[in-house]
Amino acid sequence: MQQCERNDQRIKSLEKRMEKTENKVDDMAKQIPVLSTLMEQVVRTNEKQTESMDNMRFTLTKVNENLSNLNSEIKDTNNRVGKLEAQINSTEELYKIDTRKLQKKQYVSIFESITAVSALIGIGLIVLKVFGII
């Protein structure tokens, strides 16, 4: 009889535990739609981030190409300025007047300024284009 009572108590205890477990399972089942919605939102967010990263990669590639082109243009301009400087130097012998030296310096200075300003304008335009301002 004692054995029966012990078994009866064990059965009641196990029934309570099973009922608690069933309640927990039911509570978890109620959370599935919420978790499903959250997962859908996470997937959509990841897709948007992937698209943004692709756009950024494309933009940075274009900026890099434009900067490379600008760099080669600046090198070409510097070569032309060098040639002009050489021409001015060769004609300097013909004009031994100090004002000619001043003019040469002015021309070189003007060409260097134009080159620098062109580079800054080009970089500025690229930056404005990257940020969608123009």
Secondary structure, 3 states (H helix, E strand, C coil): CHHHHHHHHHHHHHHHHHHHHHHHHHHHHHHHHHHHHHHHHHHHHHHHHHHHHHHHHHHHHHHHHHHHHHHHHHHHHHHHHHHHHHHHHHHHCCCCCHHHHHHHHHHHHHHHHHHHHHHHHHHHHHHHHHCCCC
